[in-house]
């Protein structure tokens, strides 16, 4: 009997191997040498591993390993080691969180104070903060706090003086693709949006190698505990990829990573010369490029076709003109890479679809499963183009309940039905792939599943669900977070379903996602996470503890 062989019985196994992701539960699962050897009844599954050890699941549910189709792994790890501002309900509360973080976690050698997760739309009044409140608490120490969507940053005066310089910032015009927020007198408030964030971030001392290693380790533990076995990293460079490869060589990387190259530059040139990377471990693939078309809706950087409803005369901004963006797509495509583009606003989504269509028409070969990351606001006339052009909608279902309190003000009632419309996109022919955009949202597939099927936040609001016509079936939601996301990375033949011959990536859950009342979905715990047949996370009550 090989220790790499085992049989799990007394389970509810959802293979997710149908074209529509429909639930066809089995009761047993066999694993041999890191792959699925059998699935079905105990008698059927045991024929593949007749002498294997048995594990009694005690009625628990097993689903394919969750695939997070859009996240930022290193940034997640760094965010886990910074002040968490996601629950701060006011600027003063942000300061209190920072002071508590400093008292409990801050090493004496630290210079910059970093935090993440503030969201002015959750405050009363819901307006952007200023550096004054930070200056009062931290008059000499540089403070830099990223907004929840990572498309805006909030600095105190010390941070501005240590980087761009307050006087210089006062005299500057907005950089292309960014905005320097100012008060009525024209004085910078300390809030920098999109490309303007680089005025500070480019001068912050980077984390040390040791700090980055610790951050990556923290992110890997975090994702394993949430049942994530594969993650699409939305924008990486050579140094990050080298760190992953170092971890792989040391057998310290319990995750499959599909890496998107961070736009044009040395990393894309490197891989254009050498071709895609497929690590022999099966845990790292590099064959896609990630571009940005616009900013975020919350900070009004998303490019809209018409004015923001709450800011007449403002339509956000495109980060590239159409000719330049088409050239980016063409270069990546000619290198043989998949093209994935961040697009939030309807104007940005249209620009990306236009570029994909143009490059595909001019090329001698089709684009390789092009993706739009977020596809948050899409004009009705553009929805069918996803299906016609074969564009994958890589969306984050948790955005809908997170944004429902303020998105109506940004878009107004006439445009609101164009936003967060995952079901409408699917019905128009788009393939869906679900992700979290961590650390913007927690990397929690169960939370994303709940958001997709209930359209409510963790507190149950709004009653009846926000835009309830856009709710997705549980089968669709599970498929989009497993097989659908695997398809978006050309990996549907290896992962994404519990099928004989595929890698044994699966998750054991405390309850049945497909049948439990929706009000109790968030009570679901990840009991065990298996990667290639090896447990990389278990709770104490699971008999196959790692």
C-alpha positions as CSV (number, residue, x, y, z in Angstrom):
1,X,0.0,0.0,0.0
2,X,1.5,3.3,-1.1
3,X,1.1,6.3,1.3
4,X,0.2,8.4,-1.8
5,X,-3.0,6.3,-2.3
6,X,-6.1,6.9,-0.2
7,X,-9.9,6.6,-0.5
8,X,-12.3,9.2,1.0
9,X,-15.7,7.8,1.8
10,X,-18.9,9.0,3.4
11,X,-18.7,12.3,1.5
12,X,-20.8,14.4,-0.8
13,X,-18.4,14.9,-3.7
14,X,-19.3,17.5,-6.4
15,X,-17.1,16.8,-9.4
16,X,-18.1,19.9,-11.4
17,X,-17.3,18.1,-14.6
18,X,-20.4,19.0,-16.6
19,X,-20.5,21.7,-19.2
20,X,-22.9,23.7,-17.0
21,X,-21.3,22.9,-13.7
22,X,-24.4,21.1,-12.5
23,X,-24.2,19.2,-9.3
24,X,-23.8,15.4,-9.7
25,X,-22.8,14.4,-6.2
26,X,-20.8,11.2,-5.6
27,X,-19.9,9.7,-2.2
28,X,-16.3,8.6,-2.6
29,X,-13.1,9.8,-4.0
30,X,-9.9,7.9,-4.7
31,X,-6.4,9.4,-5.1
32,X,-3.2,7.8,-6.4
33,X,0.1,9.5,-7.0
34,X,-1.3,13.0,-6.7
35,X,-4.1,12.5,-9.2
36,X,-7.8,11.5,-9.1
37,X,-8.0,7.8,-9.6
38,X,-11.7,7.2,-9.0
39,X,-14.9,9.0,-8.1
40,X,-18.4,7.6,-7.5
41,X,-19.7,5.2,-5.0
42,X,-17.2,3.6,-2.5
43,X,-17.3,0.4,-4.5
44,X,-16.6,2.2,-7.8
45,X,-13.9,4.5,-6.4
46,X,-12.1,1.7,-4.5
47,X,-11.5,-0.4,-7.6
48,X,-8.7,2.1,-8.5
49,X,-7.0,1.8,-5.1
50,X,-8.2,-1.5,-3.6
51,X,-5.5,-1.6,-0.9
52,X,-5.5,2.1,0.0
53,X,-6.1,3.6,3.4
54,X,-9.6,4.9,4.0
55,X,-10.6,8.3,5.3
56,X,-14.1,8.8,6.7
57,X,-15.4,12.2,5.7
58,X,-18.3,11.9,8.1
59,X,-20.7,13.4,5.6
60,X,-18.7,16.4,4.7
61,X,-18.7,18.0,1.3
62,X,-15.9,17.9,-1.2
63,X,-15.5,20.2,-4.2
64,X,-12.6,20.9,-6.6
65,X,-9.9,23.2,-5.3
66,X,-11.0,26.8,-5.6
67,X,-9.3,28.9,-8.3
68,X,-9.0,32.6,-7.5
69,X,-8.9,34.0,-11.0
70,X,-7.7,37.5,-10.0
71,X,-5.6,38.3,-7.0
72,X,-2.2,39.8,-6.0
73,X,-0.3,37.3,-4.0
74,X,2.7,39.3,-2.8
75,X,0.5,42.4,-2.1
76,X,-1.8,40.2,-0.1
77,X,1.1,39.0,2.0
78,X,2.3,42.6,2.5
79,X,-1.2,43.7,3.4
80,X,-1.4,41.0,6.0
81,X,1.6,42.6,7.7
82,X,0.2,46.2,7.6
83,X,-2.4,48.0,9.5
84,X,-5.9,46.7,8.5
85,X,-8.2,49.7,8.0
86,X,-11.1,47.8,6.4
87,X,-13.4,48.3,9.4
88,X,-12.5,51.9,10.2
89,X,-15.6,53.9,10.0
90,X,-14.1,57.4,9.9
91,X,-10.7,59.2,9.5
92,X,-10.5,59.3,13.3
93,X,-11.1,55.6,13.4
94,X,-8.3,55.1,10.9
95,X,-5.9,57.0,13.2
96,X,-7.0,54.8,16.1
97,X,-6.3,51.6,14.1
98,X,-2.9,53.0,13.2
99,X,-2.0,53.8,16.8
100,X,-3.1,50.3,17.9
101,X,-1.1,48.7,15.1
102,X,2.0,50.7,16.1
103,X,1.7,49.7,19.8
104,X,1.2,46.0,19.0
105,X,3.2,45.3,15.8
106,X,5.5,48.0,14.8
107,X,9.2,47.2,15.1
108,X,11.4,50.0,16.5
109,X,13.4,50.1,13.2
110,X,10.3,50.9,11.1
111,X,10.3,54.3,9.4
112,X,7.2,54.3,7.2
113,X,3.8,53.5,8.6
114,X,1.8,51.6,6.1
115,X,-1.9,50.6,6.1
116,X,-4.5,49.3,3.7
117,X,-8.3,49.2,3.3
118,X,-9.8,52.6,4.0
119,X,-13.0,53.4,2.2
120,X,-14.5,56.8,2.4
121,X,-17.8,55.6,1.0
122,X,-18.4,53.8,4.3
123,X,-17.9,57.0,6.3
124,X,-20.4,59.7,7.3
125,X,-19.9,62.1,5.6
126,X,-18.7,60.0,2.6
127,X,-15.9,62.3,1.5
128,X,-12.2,61.8,0.8
129,X,-9.9,62.4,3.8
130,X,-7.1,64.9,4.2
131,X,-3.6,64.7,5.5
132,X,-4.5,67.0,8.5
133,X,-5.9,64.2,10.6
134,X,-2.8,62.1,10.0
135,X,-0.5,65.0,10.6
136,X,-2.0,65.5,14.1
137,X,-1.3,61.9,15.1
138,X,2.0,61.4,13.2
139,X,3.6,64.8,12.6
140,X,7.1,63.4,11.8
141,X,6.7,59.8,10.7
142,X,5.7,59.2,7.0
143,X,2.3,57.6,6.6
144,X,1.0,56.0,3.4
145,X,-2.4,54.3,3.4
146,X,-3.9,52.6,0.3
147,X,-7.6,52.6,-0.4
148,X,-9.5,49.4,-0.4
149,X,-9.4,49.2,-4.3
150,X,-5.7,50.1,-4.3
151,X,-6.4,52.9,-6.8
152,X,-6.0,55.7,-4.3
153,X,-3.5,56.5,-1.6
154,X,-3.6,58.8,1.4
155,X,-0.4,60.4,2.7
156,X,0.4,62.7,5.6
157,X,2.6,65.8,5.1
158,X,5.7,63.9,6.3
159,X,5.2,61.3,3.5
160,X,4.8,64.0,0.9
161,X,7.9,65.9,2.0
162,X,9.9,62.7,2.1
163,X,9.0,61.9,-1.5
164,X,7.7,64.3,-4.0
165,X,7.8,67.4,-1.8
166,X,4.7,69.4,-0.8
167,X,5.7,72.6,-2.6
168,X,6.5,70.7,-5.8
169,X,3.2,68.7,-5.6
170,X,1.3,72.0,-5.2
171,X,2.8,73.3,-8.4
172,X,2.3,70.1,-10.4
173,X,-0.4,69.3,-12.9
174,X,-2.1,66.0,-12.7
175,X,0.0,63.2,-14.3
176,X,-1.5,61.4,-17.2
177,X,-3.9,58.7,-15.9
178,X,-3.9,60.1,-12.4
179,X,-5.3,62.9,-10.1
180,X,-3.8,64.9,-7.3
181,X,-6.8,65.7,-5.0
182,X,-6.8,69.4,-3.9
183,X,-8.9,71.5,-1.5
184,X,-10.8,74.6,-2.6
185,X,-7.6,76.7,-2.5
186,X,-5.7,74.3,-4.7
187,X,-3.6,72.8,-1.9
188,X,-3.0,69.0,-2.2
189,X,-5.0,67.2,0.4
190,X,-2.7,64.1,0.6
191,X,-5.0,61.9,-1.5
192,X,-3.4,60.7,-4.8
193,X,-5.4,58.7,-7.3
194,X,-4.2,56.0,-9.8
195,X,-1.0,57.2,-11.6
196,X,-0.5,60.0,-9.2
197,X,0.2,57.4,-6.4
198,X,3.6,56.8,-8.0
199,X,4.7,60.2,-6.8
200,X,4.9,58.7,-3.3
201,X,5.1,54.9,-3.9
202,X,8.1,55.1,-6.2
203,X,10.1,56.6,-3.3
204,X,9.1,54.4,-0.4
205,X,11.9,52.1,0.6
206,X,11.0,48.6,-0.7
207,X,10.5,45.7,1.8
208,X,13.7,43.8,2.4
209,X,14.1,40.3,0.9
210,X,13.4,38.8,4.3
211,X,10.2,40.9,4.7
212,X,9.1,39.9,1.2
213,X,9.7,36.2,1.9
214,X,7.7,36.4,5.1
215,X,4.9,38.2,3.3
216,X,4.8,35.5,0.6
217,X,4.7,32.8,3.3
218,X,1.9,34.6,5.1
219,X,-0.1,34.8,1.8
220,X,0.4,31.1,1.1
221,X,-0.9,30.1,4.5
222,X,-3.8,32.5,4.1
223,X,-4.9,31.1,0.8
224,X,-4.5,27.5,1.8
225,X,-6.8,28.0,4.8
226,X,-9.5,29.3,2.5
227,X,-9.4,26.4,0.1
228,X,-7.6,28.1,-2.7
229,X,-5.4,25.7,-4.7
230,X,-4.7,27.9,-7.7
231,X,-4.4,31.7,-8.1
232,X,-4.0,34.0,-11.1
233,X,-1.6,36.7,-10.0
234,X,-2.7,39.8,-11.8
235,X,0.6,41.6,-12.5
236,X,4.1,40.4,-11.6
237,X,7.6,41.1,-12.6
238,X,10.8,39.1,-12.8
239,X,11.8,39.5,-9.1
240,X,8.4,38.2,-7.9
241,X,8.7,35.3,-10.3
242,X,12.2,34.5,-9.1
243,X,10.9,34.5,-5.5
244,X,8.2,32.0,-6.4
245,X,10.7,29.8,-8.2
246,X,13.0,29.9,-5.1
247,X,10.1,28.8,-2.9
248,X,9.3,26.0,-5.4
249,X,12.9,24.8,-5.2
250,X,12.6,24.7,-1.4
251,X,9.2,23.0,-1.6
252,X,7.6,25.9,0.2
253,X,4.9,26.8,-2.3
254,X,1.6,25.1,-1.7
255,X,-0.3,26.7,-4.5
256,X,-0.6,26.7,-8.3
257,X,0.2,30.1,-9.7
258,X,-0.9,31.4,-13.1
259,X,1.2,34.6,-13.4
260,X,0.2,37.6,-15.5
261,X,3.2,39.7,-16.6
262,X,2.8,43.3,-15.5
263,X,2.4,45.1,-18.8
264,X,5.1,46.1,-21.3
265,X,8.7,46.2,-20.0
266,X,11.6,44.0,-19.2
267,X,9.5,41.1,-17.9
268,X,7.5,40.8,-21.1
269,X,10.7,41.3,-23.2
270,X,12.4,38.5,-21.2
271,X,9.5,36.1,-21.9
272,X,9.0,37.2,-25.5
273,X,12.6,36.1,-26.1
274,X,12.3,32.8,-24.2
275,X,8.6,31.9,-24.6
276,X,6.1,31.0,-21.9
277,X,7.2,29.3,-18.6
278,X,5.7,26.1,-17.4
279,X,7.5,24.9,-14.2
280,X,8.0,21.1,-14.0
281,X,6.2,21.1,-10.6
282,X,2.9,22.2,-12.3
283,X,2.8,25.0,-9.8
284,X,3.9,28.0,-11.9
285,X,2.8,29.0,-15.4
286,X,3.7,32.3,-17.1
287,X,1.9,32.9,-20.4
288,X,-0.3,36.0,-20.1
289,X,0.1,39.8,-19.8
290,X,-2.0,42.1,-17.7
291,X,-2.7,45.7,-18.9
292,X,-4.7,48.5,-17.4
293,X,-7.3,50.5,-19.3
294,X,-8.6,52.7,-16.5
295,X,-8.9,53.2,-12.8
296,X,-11.5,52.3,-10.2
297,X,-15.1,53.4,-9.8
298,X,-14.9,54.3,-6.1
299,X,-12.2,56.9,-6.7
300,X,-13.9,58.1,-10.0
301,X,-10.9,56.9,-12.0
302,X,-13.0,54.4,-14.0
303,X,-13.5,55.6,-17.6
304,X,-17.3,56.1,-18.3
305,X,-19.1,56.9,-21.5
306,X,-21.0,59.6,-19.7
307,X,-20.5,61.8,-16.7
308,X,-20.4,60.5,-13.1
309,X,-23.9,61.0,-11.7
310,X,-22.4,62.5,-8.5
311,X,-19.7,64.6,-10.3
312,X,-21.0,66.3,-13.4
313,X,-18.2,67.0,-15.9
314,X,-16.1,64.1,-14.7
315,X,-15.9,60.8,-16.7
316,X,-12.7,59.3,-15.2
317,X,-9.8,58.6,-17.5
318,X,-8.4,56.1,-19.9
319,X,-4.8,55.2,-19.2
320,X,-3.9,54.8,-22.9
321,X,-5.2,56.3,-26.2
322,X,-6.8,53.7,-28.5
323,X,-3.8,53.4,-30.8
324,X,-1.3,52.9,-28.0
325,X,-3.5,50.3,-26.3
326,X,-4.0,48.4,-29.6
327,X,-0.2,48.3,-29.9
328,X,0.2,46.9,-26.4
329,X,-2.3,44.1,-27.3
330,X,-0.6,43.4,-30.6
331,X,2.9,43.1,-29.1
332,X,1.7,40.7,-26.3
333,X,-0.3,38.7,-28.8
334,X,2.6,38.4,-31.3
335,X,4.7,37.1,-28.4
336,X,2.2,34.3,-28.1
337,X,0.7,35.4,-24.8
338,X,-2.8,35.7,-23.5
339,X,-3.9,39.3,-23.0
340,X,-5.8,40.2,-19.8
341,X,-6.9,43.8,-19.3
342,X,-8.2,45.7,-16.2
343,X,-11.4,47.6,-17.3
344,X,-13.9,49.0,-14.9
345,X,-15.9,51.6,-16.7
346,X,-18.1,51.2,-19.8
347,X,-15.8,53.4,-21.9
348,X,-12.8,51.3,-20.8
349,X,-14.5,48.1,-21.6
350,X,-15.5,49.3,-25.0
351,X,-11.9,50.4,-25.7
352,X,-10.6,47.0,-24.7
353,X,-13.2,45.1,-26.8
354,X,-12.4,47.4,-29.8
355,X,-8.7,46.6,-29.4
356,X,-9.2,42.9,-29.1
357,X,-11.4,42.9,-32.2
358,X,-8.9,45.0,-34.2
359,X,-5.9,42.9,-33.3
360,X,-7.7,39.7,-34.0
361,X,-8.9,40.9,-37.3
362,X,-5.4,42.0,-38.3
363,X,-3.6,38.9,-37.1
364,X,-3.1,35.6,-38.9
365,X,-4.2,33.7,-35.7
366,X,-6.9,34.2,-33.1
367,X,-6.2,35.8,-29.7
368,X,-5.5,33.3,-27.0
369,X,-8.6,33.4,-24.7
370,X,-8.5,37.1,-24.1
371,X,-9.8,38.3,-20.8
372,X,-11.2,41.5,-19.3
373,X,-10.5,41.8,-15.6
374,X,-13.4,43.2,-13.7
375,X,-15.8,44.0,-16.6
376,X,-17.6,46.0,-13.9
377,X,-19.7,48.5,-16.0
378,X,-20.5,47.2,-19.6
379,X,-22.8,49.0,-21.9
380,X,-25.7,46.7,-23.1
381,X,-24.5,46.9,-26.7
382,X,-21.1,45.6,-25.7
383,X,-22.2,42.6,-23.8
384,X,-22.7,40.3,-26.8
385,X,-19.2,41.1,-28.0
386,X,-17.8,39.0,-25.1
387,X,-19.3,35.9,-26.5
388,X,-18.7,36.8,-30.2
389,X,-15.0,37.6,-29.6
390,X,-14.5,34.8,-27.1
391,X,-13.6,37.2,-24.3
392,X,-13.6,35.8,-20.7
393,X,-15.2,38.0,-18.1
394,X,-12.9,37.7,-15.1
395,X,-15.1,39.2,-12.4
396,X,-15.1,39.5,-8.6
397,X,-18.6,38.7,-7.2
398,X,-17.8,40.2,-3.8
399,X,-17.6,43.6,-5.4
400,X,-21.3,43.8,-5.8
401,X,-22.3,43.6,-2.1
402,X,-19.2,45.7,-1.1
403,X,-20.1,48.5,-3.5
404,X,-23.9,48.5,-3.4
405,X,-24.0,51.4,-0.8
406,X,-22.2,53.9,-3.1
407,X,-22.2,52.6,-6.7
408,X,-25.7,54.0,-7.3
409,X,-24.5,57.5,-6.6
410,X,-21.6,57.1,-9.0
411,X,-23.7,55.8,-11.9
412,X,-27.3,56.9,-11.4
413,X,-30.3,54.7,-11.9
414,X,-30.2,54.6,-15.7
415,X,-26.7,53.1,-15.8
416,X,-26.8,51.0,-12.7
417,X,-28.3,48.0,-14.5
418,X,-25.2,48.0,-16.7
419,X,-23.0,47.4,-13.6
420,X,-22.0,44.2,-11.8
421,X,-24.2,42.4,-14.2
422,X,-22.6,39.0,-14.1
423,X,-25.7,37.0,-15.1
424,X,-26.4,39.3,-18.0
425,X,-22.9,38.9,-19.2
426,X,-23.2,35.1,-19.0
427,X,-26.5,35.1,-20.9
428,X,-24.8,37.3,-23.6
429,X,-22.3,34.5,-24.1
430,X,-19.4,35.5,-21.8
431,X,-17.5,32.8,-20.0
432,X,-17.2,33.7,-16.3
433,X,-14.1,33.2,-14.1
434,X,-14.4,34.2,-10.5
435,X,-11.7,35.9,-8.4
436,X,-11.3,38.2,-5.4
437,X,-8.8,40.9,-6.3
438,X,-7.2,40.3,-3.0
439,X,-6.1,42.3,-1.1
440,X,-8.9,44.6,-2.3
441,X,-11.4,42.0,-1.1
442,X,-10.5,39.0,1.1
443,X,-9.3,35.9,-0.8
444,X,-12.3,33.9,0.3
445,X,-14.1,31.8,-2.4
446,X,-17.0,31.0,0.0
447,X,-17.6,34.8,0.4
448,X,-17.5,35.2,-3.4
449,X,-19.9,32.2,-3.8
450,X,-22.4,33.8,-1.4
451,X,-22.1,37.2,-3.1
452,X,-22.8,35.6,-6.5
453,X,-25.9,33.6,-5.4
454,X,-27.4,36.0,-2.8
455,X,-26.1,39.5,-3.9
456,X,-25.9,40.4,-0.2
457,X,-23.1,41.4,2.1
458,X,-22.0,39.5,5.2
459,X,-24.6,41.4,7.3
460,X,-27.4,40.2,4.9
461,X,-27.9,43.6,3.3
462,X,-29.7,44.6,1.2
463,X,-32.7,42.5,2.1
464,X,-33.6,40.5,-1.0
465,X,-30.3,41.1,-2.6
466,X,-28.9,44.0,-4.6
467,X,-30.0,43.8,-8.3
468,X,-31.5,40.4,-7.6
469,X,-32.1,39.7,-11.3
470,X,-28.3,39.3,-11.6
471,X,-28.1,36.4,-9.0
472,X,-26.4,33.3,-10.4
473,X,-27.3,29.7,-9.7
474,X,-25.1,27.8,-7.2
475,X,-24.0,25.5,-10.0
476,X,-22.8,28.4,-12.0
477,X,-21.1,30.1,-9.1
478,X,-19.2,26.9,-8.2
479,X,-18.2,26.3,-11.8
480,X,-16.9,29.9,-12.2
481,X,-14.7,29.5,-9.1
482,X,-13.3,26.1,-10.3
483,X,-13.6,24.9,-13.9
484,X,-14.4,28.3,-15.3
485,X,-11.4,29.9,-13.7
486,X,-9.2,27.0,-14.8
487,X,-10.4,27.5,-18.4
488,X,-9.3,31.1,-18.1
489,X,-5.7,29.9,-17.6
490,X,-5.7,27.0,-20.1
491,X,-5.7,24.6,-17.2
492,X,-9.1,22.9,-17.5
493,X,-7.4,19.7,-18.6
494,X,-5.4,19.4,-15.4
495,X,-7.5,21.1,-12.6
496,X,-10.9,22.6,-12.0
497,X,-13.0,19.4,-11.6
498,X,-12.8,16.1,-9.7
499,X,-12.2,13.9,-12.7
500,X,-10.2,10.8,-13.2
501,X,-6.7,11.7,-14.3
502,X,-6.7,15.3,-13.2
503,X,-4.6,16.6,-10.4
504,X,-6.0,15.8,-6.9
505,X,-6.7,19.4,-5.9
506,X,-9.8,19.5,-3.8
507,X,-11.4,21.0,-0.7
508,X,-13.3,19.5,2.2
509,X,-16.0,21.7,3.5
510,X,-18.0,21.6,6.8
511,X,-21.3,21.8,5.0
512,X,-22.9,21.5,1.6
513,X,-22.6,24.8,-0.4
514,X,-25.2,23.5,-2.9
515,X,-28.0,22.8,-0.4
516,X,-27.5,24.8,2.8
517,X,-29.8,27.9,3.2
518,X,-28.2,30.9,1.7
519,X,-28.3,32.7,5.1
520,X,-25.9,30.1,6.4
521,X,-23.5,29.9,3.5
522,X,-20.9,32.1,5.3
523,X,-20.9,29.6,8.2
524,X,-19.1,27.1,5.9
525,X,-15.6,26.2,7.1
526,X,-12.7,24.8,5.1
527,X,-11.9,21.6,6.9
528,X,-9.0,20.5,4.5
529,X,-7.3,21.7,1.4
530,X,-5.5,19.2,-0.8
531,X,-3.0,20.1,-3.5
532,X,-1.9,17.2,-5.7
533,X,-3.2,14.7,-3.1
534,X,-1.3,16.3,-0.2
535,X,-3.1,18.2,2.6
536,X,-1.7,21.7,2.8
537,X,-4.3,22.8,5.3
538,X,-6.4,20.8,7.8
539,X,-8.4,21.5,10.9
540,X,-7.7,19.4,14.0
541,X,-10.9,17.3,13.5
542,X,-9.9,16.1,10.0
543,X,-8.3,12.6,10.2
544,X,-5.7,13.2,7.5
545,X,-3.9,16.0,9.3
546,X,-0.8,17.4,7.5
